[in-house]
Structures are given as structure tokens and as C-alpha cells.
């Protein structure tokens, strides 16, 4: 059971990392305002907002891509080798980014009526929670099989 949970954890963390890399690439390469962002900006000021919009899209895209690469590295390196706290660091970092993105989306929707939503961030948060939960189950099963006491701090 431990090996299956460990594999599930790695697969889920890798999937979230790959999504972040793809998402970052998309945001860094937009050529026009995305429809759900454009809905938040009045037509009269869109030409004035475009330079800031594309700068922020590049910043968000690069940050997302970097977070995905870092998540992939930690998952495939330190976490796979059993480094204490690696899964906690990845899960907490991903969760912080997703929660803040969800809050930002909801604030934007409330302020402008734009059709943005927290739902995609909610899905990513659930997959991250599944990855972390599988990691914790794997660690617990491994310790039980070895006749050791369960960990008190999670991993």
C-alpha cells in the first residue's frame, strides 16, 4: 500500500507541476487580453491598460512556470528520496499560490462582474491535497510496516 500511495503522491504533484508549467507558458505568450480578463476592463481604457496587462501576464506566467519547475524538481528529487518536509513544502507552496489566485479571482469578479472564478484553483487545491494526503498515507504505511511509531509532524 505504501508504494501505491507514494506513486499516487508523486503523480499528483507532477500533474500539478506540469499544469503550472503549461499555464505559465500560456500566460507568458498571450497576444491579446484573455476574454475573461477583457470583460473586467471597459473598452474605452483597454488601450491604456494593455501595457500593464501584458507585463502582469508575463510576471504571472513566469512565476507560475517557475513554481511548476520547482515543484517538479522537489517532487522528483528530494521528495522521491524521502527528504523530510519536502512534500509539506511543495503542498504548502502550491496551496498558498492557489488560495491567493482564488481570492484574487473572486475579488475581481465582485469588483467588475468579470466571469472569473476560483473553481480552477479549487480543483488544483484538491489535487494538491490528494497528493499530500497520499504522501502522508505512504509515510504512515511505511513506518507501520517497519514497526516504527507514526510520525507526529506529517512527514
Secondary structure, DSSP 8 states (H G I E B T S, - for coil): -HHHHHHHHHHHHHHHHHHHHHHHHHHHT-SS--HHHHTTS-GGGHHHHHHHHHHHHHHHHHHHHHHHHHHHHHIIIIITTT-TTHHHHHHHHHHHHHHHHHHHHHHHHHHH--S--SHHHHHHHHHHHHHHHHHHHHHHHHHHHTT----SS--
